[in-house]
């Protein structure tokens, strides 16, 4: 019996007659890195928005650790340990790298609105913040103003602030988008590293990233689940290759 941390049952989202997500049944196993892939417009981001309750499903169910969370609000979902790292860097640009991670830790303490508290009272969080920065190889950037960080390092910071929330399930939305090779390699290695003892669900376009680190892949097309399996299984699936057509089909094959 597999240990399923997150499950969707016939998850569906319609917008004025258009079905963006159609009866999707996902099972994310605990401890896995699971990728959600598909051509543009396949419904990947809508699916993420449903899981984090930024959108309300038209029908279907979402279960987390066997518990129905379909009707819960985004804040309740986050408190249970489903934390999403956003596609657009969700960090405070004019604070230091360390301060950004500290804010993530404050949220976990439930003191997120105590901005009038003396800065000194937050020093207790510095040791843990530095541990998290070490985990994502950002120790040397601790006192850098975030706006001055290189792009790939900003994504690493975003992962650190996500980790500060102590996620049981991390949702990563296009973690390597817009990066050069060096940054892609660094962030891929970072995701692999932080996945130890955690579960990660990610939307990702870069096939070599998926081939390198994912345990399981779900392919969406026009909002429906087209195929599922290991990278080897999915990349050989004729329907998947047809869905990707041309260049991306070549990418699917060439990423081994």
Backbone as a ProteinNet text record, in pm:
[ID]
protein_1_A
[PRIMARY]
XXXXXXXXXXXXXXXXXXXXXXXXXXXXXXXXXXXXXXXXXXXXXXXXXXXXXXXXXXXXXXXXXXXXXXXXXXXXXXXXXXXXXXXXXXXXXXXXXXXXXXXXXXXXXXXXXXXXXXXXXXXXXXXXXXXXXXXXXXXXXXXXXXXXXXXXXXXXXXXXXXXXXXXXXXXXXXXXXXXXXXXXXXXXXXXXXXXXXXXXXXXXXXXXXXXXXXXXXXXXXXXXXXXXXXXXXXXXXXXXXXXXXXXXXXXXXXXX
[TERTIARY]
85	0	89.1	73.1	156.6	103.9	195.6	160	132.7	4.8	-35	-54.9	19.5	6.6	-102.9	-113.6	-213.7	-284.6	-415.4	-494.6	-603.4	-627	-743.6	-836.5	-965	-1065.9	-1157.4	-1145.2	-1227.4	-1224.7	-1107.2	-1093.2	-1122.5	-1216.8	-1265.1	-1281.1	-1238.4	-1260.4	-1308.1	-1425	-1482.9	-1489.1	-1457.7	-1473.1	-1570.7	-1690.8	-1789.7	-1790.3	-1812.3	-1825.4	-1694.8	-1580.2	-1451	-1399.2	-1363.6	-1313	-1160	-1105.7	-959.5	-893.7	-963.4	-916.3	-1033.8	-1011.3	-1122.5	-1104.4	-1177.4	-1183.2	-1043.8	-954.2	-815.8	-803.3	-746.8	-718.7	-567.8	-517.2	-373.4	-350.9	-239.4	-196.3	-47.7	-18.5	120.3	170.7	274.7	326.6	422.5	412.8	499.2	646.9	727.3	870.7	912.2	814.7	845.9	866.5	941.3	937.2	848.2	735	632.4	616.4	626	614.5	481.2	430.9	310.1	356.6	344.4	392.8	279.8	305.6	206.4	230.6	175.8	192.7	130	161.9	99.8	-52.5	-119.5	-265.5	-320.4	-232	-276.1	-352.4	-342.2	-413.9	-326.1	-193.6	-101.3	-113.8	-108.7	-114.6	-252.9	-356.7	-493.2	-502.2	-441.1	-438.8	-372.1	-257.3	-186.2	-275	-343.2	-430.1	-546.4	-591.3	-697.8	-644.2	-523.8	-465.7	-439.1	-404.3	-374.5	-495.5	-607	-734.7	-733.7	-642.5	-652.6	-768.9	-807.3	-930.2	-1014.8	-1145	-1236	-1277.4	-1263.8	-1302.2	-1451.9	-1485.6	-1626.2	-1685	-1604.6	-1644.9	-1520.4	-1539.2	-1427.3	-1378.4	-1279.6	-1229.2	-1076.9	-1025.8	-881.1	-862.6	-778.3	-750.8	-603	-576	-438.2	-424.1	-330.7	-317	-450.8	-525.5	-652.2	-770	-745.8	-850.9	-900.6	-1031.2	-1089.3	-1065.7	-988.2	-959	-1021.7	-1114.6	-1169.8	-1230.5	-1294.4	-1365.8	-1285.1	-1156.9	-1078.3	-1016.4	-991.9	-935.6	-784.2	-724.4	-579.8	-496.1	-532	-453.4	-458.7	-575.2	-589	-504.1	-503	-423.7	-275.1	-230.3	-89.5	-54.5	-146.1	-118.1	-102.9	-169.1	-156.8	-26	44.3	175.2	186.3	86.4	99.2	143.3	271	327.2	374.1	333.5	365.2	469.3	566.3	666.4	623.4	611.8	549.3	641.5	579.1	650.6	723.2	654.6	716.6	776.1	903.7	975.8	901.7	858.2	777.4	864.2	954.8	1041.4	1035.5	1079.3	1081.2	1213.6	1210.9	1335.4	1431.5	1378.4	1467.3	1506.7	1476.5	1525.8	1644.5	1721.2	1834	1780.6	1867	1834.8	1795.5	1872.8	1844.8	1707.8	1677.7	1548.8	1430.8	1447.1	1341.1	1309.8	1413.8	1393.5	1332.3	1375.8	1323.2	1173.4	1126.7	982.6	907.2	965.3	904.7	893.5	997.1	996.9	896.1	881.5	783.3	642.3	614.6	481.4	449.6	551.6	533	503.7	563.4	540.8	403.7	340.2	211.8	227.8	348.2	368	382	320.3	342.4	298.8	209.2	161.9	227.8	329.6	394.6	510.6	484.5	592.9	642.5	563.3	607.4	700	717.3	804.9	949.4	1025.6	1166.6	1236.9	1324.2	1397.6	1473	1519	1596.9	1519.9	1387.1	1308	1306.4	1348	1350.5	1486.3	1583.8	1718.9	1719.7	1624.3	1614.8	1597.4	1543.2	1517.1	1640	1741.5	1855.6	1929	1944.1	2019.2	1950	1818	1742.8	1746.1	1735.7	1740.5	1873.6	1982.9	2114.7	2126.1	2064.3	2063.4	1994.9	1882.5	1809.3	1889.8	1958.2	2042.1	2155.6	2207.4	2312.8	2257.5	2133.6	2072	2058.1	2038.4	2023.7	2148	2261	2389.5	2387.9	2322.3	2315.3	2380	2455.6	2514.1	2593.9	2671.5	2757.5	2677.9	2547.8	2463.4	2370.4	2388.2	2292.6	2260.6	2361.6	2340	2329.4	2316.6	2296	2151.4	2130.5	1993.8	1938.1	1818.4	1762.3	1757.2	1728	1717.5	1850	1961.2	2093.4	2135.8	2053.7	2088.5	2077.2	2167.2	2147.6	2016	1957.3	1824.1	1813.7	1909.3	1904.6	1911	1986.6	1997.6	1866.5	1794	1662.3	1569.3	1576.9	1491.4	1531.9	1662.4	1710.9	1657.9	1655.4	1601.5	1452.8	1383.7	1240.5	1217.4	1304.5	1294.7	1324.1	1422.1	1453.6	1335.9	1268.5	1154.3	1037.6	1026.5	924.6	956.5	1084	1127.2	1104.9	1115.7	1096.3	955.5	861.4	722.6	701.3	809.8	807.2	701.5	714.5	615	624.1	509.6	506.1	501.1	435.3	428.6	464.5	572.9	614.8	564.2	499.2	456.5	548.5	622.8	716.2	662	638.6	577.9	687.4	725.1	827.8	957.3	1019	1134.7	1255.4	1269.2	1388.6	1356.3	1236.4	1196.9	1289.5	1329.9	1408.9	1554.1	1604.7	1742.6	1837.4	1963.1	2070	2109.7	2190.3	2228.5	2284.7	2374.7	2443.1	2341.8	2253	2150.1	2054.7	2015.9	1925.6	1988.1	2115.8	2184.4	2188.7	2217	2227	2091.4	1986.4	1852.8	1799.9	1832.6	1792.8	1857.2	1986.9	2058.6	2001.2	1962.6	1904.8	1769.9	1685.9	1555.1	1575.9	1671.1	1702.6	1747.3	1831.3	1884.7	1773.8	1688.3	1585.8	1468.9	1466.8	1356.7	1372.8	1491.9	1515.2	1417.7	1334.2	1237.9	1116.9	1104.7	989.7	925.6	808.2	740.6	731.5	761.8	759.2	672.1	581.8	504.8	545	590	637.9	581.8	556.2	526.1	657.9	699.7	830.5	828.1	888.1	895.4	1023	1128	1259.2	1266.4	1268.2	1260.9	1384.4	1500.3	1620	1615.1	1552.9	1533.9	1444.4	1334	1237.2	1299.5	1373.8	1437.9	1536.7	1603.8	1709.3	1661.9	1547.6	1513.9	1375.3	1286.9	1148.9	1126	1052.3	1015.4	896.3	805.6	682.6	637.7	573.7	532.3	387.2	309.4	171.9	167.3	114.2	107.4	-37	-55.8	-188.4	-195.9	-311.8	-338.8	-483.1	-501.6	-636.6	-712.2	-639.5	-702.3	-724.7	-696.5	-720.6	-587.2	-588.7	-468.7	-448.2	-335.7	-308.8	-228.4	-132	-45.1	21.7	72.1	139.4	240.9	351.5	450.8	588.1	689.7	827.6	861.7	975.5	1015.9	1031.3	1092.2	1114.3	981	883.6	752	682.2	681.1	608.7	672.7	807.3	875.2	862	826.4	807.7	661.2	573	429.5	392.7	339.3	307.7	211	114.4	17.8	85.6	181.6	254.7	338.9	407.2	490.7	406.6	288.4	198.9	150.5	121.1	74.1	180.6	306.5	414.4	458	436.8	471.4	614.7	673.8	799	906.1	940.8	1059	1052.6	938.7	931.4	936.2	884.3	892.8	1038.7	1115.4	1259.2	1324	1278.8	1329.2	1300.8	1179	1140	1238.7	1271.3	1360.6	1505.4	1543.4	1684.8	1731	1639.9	1676.1	1736.3	1750.9	1803.5	1944.5
-119.3	0	125.1	210.8	331.4	435.5	520.1	624.9	753.5	781.9	897.4	1018.1	1126.5	1247.3	1339.4	1346.7	1433.9	1358.4	1370.5	1300.4	1393.9	1389.7	1461	1357.7	1380.3	1290.1	1369.9	1341.1	1408.3	1560.3	1614.1	1758.1	1832	1925.2	1993.2	2142.5	2223	2367.5	2418.2	2480.6	2537.8	2689.8	2756.8	2902.5	2933.1	2974.5	3015.9	2923.6	2796.2	2702	2641.1	2695.1	2638.3	2554.1	2427.6	2340	2345.4	2411	2427.7	2305.4	2240.9	2117	2020.9	1902.9	1811.7	1675.7	1655.6	1525.3	1465.2	1544.3	1500.1	1420.6	1301.7	1216.2	1204.5	1272	1267.3	1195.5	1125.1	1067.1	1097.8	1183.5	1222.3	1140.1	1061.6	975.5	1051.7	1024.8	1088.9	1060.7	1165.6	1149.9	1157.6	1168.3	1175.8	1318.8	1332.5	1455.8	1421.1	1488.1	1456.2	1579	1558.9	1671.7	1670.1	1790.4	1810.2	1879.9	1811.6	1871.2	1872	1941.3	1946.3	2068.7	2069.1	2184.9	2309.6	2426.4	2549.7	2537.7	2588.2	2582.4	2447.9	2361	2225.6	2223	2333.3	2338	2318.9	2323.4	2295.7	2399.7	2527.5	2633.8	2639.7	2616.9	2612.4	2502	2389.8	2276	2316.8	2383.5	2434	2529.9	2618.3	2716.4	2649.3	2538	2461.1	2395.1	2339.6	2268.6	2362.5	2488.3	2584.7	2672.8	2645.5	2714	2861	2898	3030.5	3029.8	2910.2	2891.8	2785.5	2799.9	2701.2	2602.6	2471.9	2373.8	2382	2354.9	2344.9	2217	2110.8	1983.3	1900.5	1790.5	1703.1	1728.9	1650.8	1656.5	1665	1728.3	1730.3	1671.9	1570	1508	1522.3	1567.8	1582	1495.4	1400	1302.4	1235.3	1205.8	1132.8	1218.2	1348.5	1437.1	1527.8	1542.6	1625.4	1773.2	1841.3	1983.8	2071.8	2013.9	2083.6	2218.6	2228.9	2353	2448.1	2416.7	2501.1	2621.1	2727	2851.1	2838.3	2924.8	2917.1	2917.5	3002.2	3010.4	2878.9	2814.6	2684.9	2578.9	2582.1	2486.6	2504.2	2630.1	2658.8	2612.6	2635.4	2595.8	2444.7	2371.1	2225.1	2175.1	2264.6	2224	2212.1	2266.6	2272.2	2414.8	2429.2	2562.5	2574.8	2683.5	2703.7	2813.5	2784.3	2883.5	2939.9	3070.4	3128.2	3141.2	3137.2	3147.8	3282.2	3387.6	3519.3	3533.8	3566.8	3567.3	3643.9	3569.7	3629.5	3661.3	3756.8	3796.8	3949.1	4001.7	4146.5	4201.3	4276.7	4311.3	4399.1	4484.9	4580.5	4537.1	4413.1	4356.1	4266.3	4235.4	4145.2	4002.3	3918	3776.8	3713.2	3743.1	3688.8	3735.3	3863.2	3917.1	3850	3820.7	3752.3	3615.8	3540.7	3406.9	3419.4	3523.4	3544.4	3571.2	3641.4	3667.3	3536.2	3446.3	3313.2	3240.5	3253.2	3187.5	3253.7	3386.5	3459	3409.8	3389.3	3342	3210.8	3126.9	2996.5	3012.6	3117	3142.3	3203.3	3251.8	3317.8	3462.3	3520.1	3660.9	3746.8	3705.4	3772.7	3918.8	3956.8	4095.4	4182.9	4130	4206.3	4287.5	4362.6	4437	4551.5	4587.9	4696.8	4646.5	4513.5	4459.7	4500	4517.7	4553	4445.6	4491	4397.4	4294.2	4335.9	4245.9	4120.1	4134.2	4017.8	3910	3949.9	3852.1	3784.1	3832.2	3775.8	3626.3	3584.7	3442.2	3357	3417.7	3342	3334.5	3415.9	3423.7	3291.2	3217.1	3091	2995.1	2982.8	2894	2947	3079.5	3139.3	3108.2	3116.3	3086.1	2938.3	2850.2	2706.8	2686	2755.2	2742.8	2799.8	2911.6	2969.2	2874.6	2805.5	2706.6	2592.2	2553.6	2443.4	2477.2	2605.2	2644.6	2717.9	2701.3	2758.1	2910.9	2978.2	3124	3192.1	3117.6	3174.6	3300.8	3298.8	3413.7	3535.2	3515	3625.4	3676.8	3628.5	3657.8	3805.9	3891.6	4034.8	4115.5	4044.3	4110.4	4157.7	4276.5	4322.7	4236.1	4185.6	4084.4	4130.4	4258.6	4310	4294	4286.9	4273.9	4129.1	4034.1	3892.4	3856	3770.4	3716	3636.1	3628.6	3568.4	3427.8	3342.8	3204.3	3197.5	3290.2	3293.5	3341.3	3426.8	3470.1	3349.9	3259.7	3140.5	3051.7	3046.1	2969.6	3031	3165.4	3234.1	3202.6	3200.8	3169.5	3028.6	2936.1	2800	2801.1	2882.7	2892.5	2948.7	3052.2	3110.1	3011.5	2929.8	2824.6	2720	2682.9	2585.5	2638.3	2771.6	2832.4	2805.2	2783.3	2756.2	2609.2	2533.2	2390.4	2312.8	2313.1	2245.1	2093.3	2030	1884.6	1850.3	1940.4	1928.4	2064.2	2067.1	2190.5	2190	2299.2	2314	2415.9	2372.6	2461.1	2489.2	2617.9	2658.1	2710.6	2631.5	2669.3	2715.8	2632	2679.3	2719.1	2669.9	2706.4	2798.4	2853.5	2936.5	3057	3082	3200.6	3194.9	3076.5	3064.3	3012.7	3054.7	2997.6	2861.2	2787.7	2650	2635.9	2728.3	2717.1	2726.9	2826.2	2843	2724.5	2675.8	2559.3	2441.3	2416.4	2303.6	2322.2	2446.3	2473	2454.2	2509.5	2501	2356.7	2283	2141.8	2061.8	2084.5	2015.1	2054.6	2180.9	2232	2164.6	2150.6	2085.7	1941.3	1874.2	1735.8	1729.1	1824.6	1826.8	1850.3	1951.1	1984.1	1885.1	1796.6	1698.8	1587.1	1576.3	1470.6	1488.6	1387.8	1392.8	1481.2	1527	1611.3	1558.3	1610.7	1576.5	1703.1	1690	1806.8	1777	1871.3	1867	1990.2	1969.7	2084.6	2089.4	2212.8	2237.7	2281.8	2217.8	2249.5	2221.8	2313.4	2296.4	2226.1	2241.4	2191.5	2039.5	1969.8	1823.5	1758.7	1821.5	1759.9	1768.3	1875	1886.5	1772.2	1752.7	1648.7	1509.5	1487.5	1357.1	1327.1	1433.8	1414.2	1388.7	1448.5	1441.2	1386.3	1371.1	1335.9	1185.1	1146.4	1005	968	1064.5	1035.8	1161.5	1140.9	1252.5	1233.1	1340	1339.9	1439.1	1394.8	1480.2	1525.6	1657.1	1712.9	1759.4	1742.9	1799.3	1846.1	1973.5	2033.3	2006.1	2015.5	2003.8	1862.9	1763.1	1623.7	1550.6	1446.2	1366.4	1275	1295.7	1220.4	1093.9	1104.6	990.2	1013.6	904.8	913.2	800.2	827	720.8	780.5	696	744.1	824	894	971.2	880.4	764.6	671.9	630	599.5	556.9	670	785.9	899.5	946	949.6	1002.7	909.7	784	689.3	678.3	745	732.6	808.4	737.1	802	919.3	908.8	1018.4	1142.6	1120.3	1233.6	1300	1219	1273.9	1352.8	1302	1370.4	1503	1500.7	1622.4	1731.1	1689.8	1787	1828.6	1740.1	1766.9	1820.5	1796.6	1859	1875.3	2001.3	2031.1	1968.8	1984.6	1933.4	1781.8	1717.8	1571.3	1530	1607.9	1583.7	1604.4	1707.7	1734.6	1617.6	1563.9	1450.5	1336.3	1307.5	1196	1228.6	1356.6	1391.3	1422	1417.1	1462.2	1352.6	1233.6	1123.4	1152
0	0	0	-101.6	-107.6	-8.9	35.7	131.2	52.9	31	-49.5	40.8	13.5	95.5	41.2	-93	-154.9	-265.8	-266.9	-368.7	-419.7	-550.2	-604.7	-666.5	-650	-706.3	-798.8	-927.4	-1029.7	-1016.2	-990	-969.5	-1100.6	-1094.2	-1215.1	-1188.7	-1287	-1279.9	-1414.9	-1412.1	-1534.5	-1521.8	-1631.4	-1639.3	-1752.1	-1718.6	-1820.4	-1942.7	-1916.6	-2027.5	-2076.4	-2029	-2066.9	-1950.6	-1978.5	-1872.5	-1870.6	-1767.8	-1757.7	-1696.4	-1600.6	-1537.3	-1538.3	-1595.4	-1621.7	-1554.1	-1444.4	-1374.9	-1351.2	-1293	-1272.4	-1142.1	-1153.7	-1037.8	-1020.6	-919.4	-890.5	-758.4	-749.6	-622.4	-606	-508.8	-483.2	-364.9	-386.7	-279.6	-189	-60.1	38.9	7.5	13.9	-10.1	-155.7	-246.6	-389.4	-436.4	-547.1	-627.1	-745.9	-755	-855.1	-945.4	-1076.1	-1169.4	-1241.9	-1264.2	-1344.1	-1470.8	-1584.9	-1709.9	-1812.4	-1923.8	-2030.8	-2116.3	-2237.8	-2325.6	-2262.6	-2316.9	-2268.3	-2276	-2173.3	-2172.1	-2129.9	-2075.4	-2037.6	-1904.8	-1827.5	-1699.6	-1576.8	-1596	-1483.9	-1371.8	-1411.3	-1309.9	-1246.5	-1325.7	-1269.7	-1165.6	-1195.7	-1102.4	-970.7	-982	-862.8	-784.1	-856.1	-790.3	-717.5	-769.9	-703	-575.9	-584.8	-470	-353.1	-385.1	-277.9	-247.7	-315.3	-293.5	-333.5	-424.6	-485	-584	-625.6	-703.9	-634.3	-646.4	-586.2	-695.4	-669.8	-772.1	-805.1	-930.4	-969.6	-911.3	-915.8	-854.5	-826	-754.4	-719.1	-577.8	-537.6	-400.5	-397.6	-290.7	-262.7	-123.5	-112.9	17.4	50.7	172.6	220.1	344.5	339.8	448.8	480.9	374.7	390.2	433.8	455.1	505.4	393	382	276.4	307.9	223.3	246.2	137.5	59.9	-56.1	-21.7	94.7	126	214.4	237.3	327.2	256.2	333.4	279.9	261.9	175.8	151.6	279.5	377.1	501	579	578.5	647.9	580.5	448.5	369.7	404	409	439.7	580.9	674.6	813.6	827.7	738.9	745.5	685.7	614.6	563.5	413	339	192.5	159.4	121.3	99.8	-44.4	-107.5	-248.5	-266	-348.5	-386.2	-521.7	-529.8	-648.7	-767.6	-885	-1011.1	-1017.8	-971.9	-967.6	-828.7	-824.2	-697.5	-587.8	-486.1	-379.5	-258.7	-277.2	-166.9	-154.9	-40	-19.1	-71.4	-182.3	-251.3	-172.1	-82.6	-15.7	125.5	158.4	283.5	251.6	353.8	331.5	313.6	260.8	241	374.9	479.4	612.6	663.5	644.7	691.6	622.2	492.8	419.4	479.3	511.3	568.3	708.1	779.8	914.2	911.5	807.9	795.8	775.6	694.6	677.3	810.2	892.3	1024.2	1118.5	1108	1189.5	1160.7	1032.5	993.9	1064.4	1070.5	1133.5	1283.5	1342.2	1485.8	1512.7	1404.6	1423.4	1466.7	1446.6	1484.8	1360	1252.9	1124.8	1124.4	1214.5	1209.9	1314.9	1382.9	1488.4	1432.7	1327.1	1264.2	1353	1454.5	1542.8	1653.3	1662.9	1767.5	1740.2	1845.9	1829.6	1747.9	1659.5	1575.1	1657.2	1775.2	1860.4	1898.5	1911.3	1954	1845.6	1724.5	1614.6	1603	1680.2	1670.5	1702.3	1788.9	1822.8	1697.2	1592.3	1469.6	1378.3	1410.5	1319	1301.8	1411.5	1403	1306.8	1320.2	1230.4	1086.7	1072.1	938	870.8	947.2	890.4	852.3	929.9	895.4	760.2	741.8	615.3	499	522.7	417.1	380.5	481.4	455.6	369.7	399.3	324.1	175.9	144.1	3.1	-50.3	19.7	-23.8	-37.6	55.3	49	169.8	249.6	371.7	342.2	235.9	205.9	158.1	126.7	80	190.9	314.2	423	437.4	421.4	446.6	316.7	205.6	76.1	67.3	10.4	-15.1	-127.7	-107.5	-197.4	-342.8	-364.7	-501.9	-577.5	-503.3	-566.2	-593.1	-553.9	-575.9	-723.6	-773.3	-909	-914.9	-1033.6	-1050.3	-991.2	-1024.4	-975.5	-824	-764.7	-618.5	-555.6	-627.1	-576.6	-564.1	-662.7	-656.2	-539.3	-512	-396.4	-267.4	-262.4	-144.6	-128	-240	-235.8	-179.2	-217.3	-163.3	-12.6	28.7	172.2	251.4	196.6	269.2	271.9	167.1	165.2	272.4	281.7	383	524.8	540.6	672.9	726.5	634.3	673.8	711.6	710	744.3	665.5	533.7	451.2	462.5	464.4	452.7	303.9	228.7	83.4	24	-56.3	-123.5	-265.4	-305.5	-444.4	-510.9	-610.7	-680.9	-820.6	-848.4	-974.7	-1067.7	-1168	-1266.3	-1197.7	-1112.4	-1035.6	-1118.4	-1242	-1320.2	-1438	-1440.2	-1554.3	-1571.4	-1695.9	-1727.6	-1683.7	-1652	-1602	-1709	-1694.3	-1777	-1722.5	-1799.5	-1763.6	-1622.9	-1588	-1459.1	-1343.8	-1354.8	-1251.5	-1248.5	-1366.6	-1373.8	-1299.9	-1327.1	-1262	-1110.7	-1068.3	-924.8	-855.9	-916.9	-855.5	-859	-965.5	-973.4	-860.6	-841.3	-732.9	-597.2	-586.7	-462.5	-431.6	-534.3	-515.7	-470.3	-534.9	-497.9	-351.4	-312	-176.5	-73	-97.4	3.4	2.2	-96.7	-103.1	0.5	60.2	159.8	275.8	297.3	406.5	377.7	252.8	216.2	89	58.3	-66	-150.3	-278.7	-367.9	-489.3	-519.2	-642.9	-721.7	-844.4	-921.1	-1062.4	-1108.1	-1249	-1310.2	-1416.7	-1475.1	-1624.5	-1702	-1847.8	-1892.4	-1812	-1854.6	-1837.5	-1950	-1947.1	-1884.2	-1900.1	-1841.1	-1688.5	-1636.5	-1491.4	-1443	-1513	-1475.7	-1485.3	-1595	-1614.8	-1503	-1454.1	-1356.2	-1214.3	-1174.5	-1031.7	-996.4	-1095.5	-1059	-1048.2	-943.9	-925.6	-1012	-1027.8	-1100.9	-1174.7	-1289	-1373.1	-1414.8	-1402	-1453.8	-1569.8	-1683	-1801.7	-1821.8	-1828.4	-1854.9	-1999	-2058.5	-2190.6	-2192.9	-2229.1	-2230.3	-2099.8	-1989.1	-1858.1	-1807.3	-1892	-1850.6	-1834.3	-1752.8	-1731.2	-1851.7	-1920.8	-2042.7	-2013.9	-1923.5	-1892.6	-1758.1	-1701.7	-1572.3	-1561.9	-1492.2	-1473	-1450.2	-1464.6	-1451.8	-1577.6	-1573.2	-1690.7	-1813.1	-1792.7	-1904.7	-1967.2	-1882.1	-1933.4	-2007.7	-1947.4	-2004.2	-2134.7	-2139.5	-2257.9	-2378.4	-2352.8	-2464.4	-2506.6	-2432	-2459	-2587.2	-2688.8	-2817	-2802.5	-2711.2	-2691.4	-2636.4	-2547	-2489.1	-2597.8	-2677.5	-2784	-2884.4	-2911.7	-3004.3	-2944.2	-2814	-2746	-2749.7	-2737.1	-2735.4	-2875.8	-2972.3	-3112.2	-3128	-3242.1	-3282	-3175.6	-3148	-3066.9	-2928.8	-2861.7	-2725.1	-2723.2	-2826.5	-2832.5	-2842.4	-2921.3	-2928.1	-2792.5	-2722.2	-2586.9	-2494.9	-2505	-2419.2	-2436.8	-2561.1	-2589.3	-2553.3	-2572.9	-2559.5	-2418.3	-2322.1	-2185.6	-2099.5	-2151.6	-2067.3	-2022.5
[MASK]
++++++++++++++++++++++++++++++++++++++++++++++++++++++++++++++++++++++++++++++++++++++++++++++++++++++++++++++++++++++++++++++++++++++++++++++++++++++++++++++++++++++++++++++++++++++++++++++++++++++++++++++++++++++++++++++++++++++++++++++++++++++++++++++++

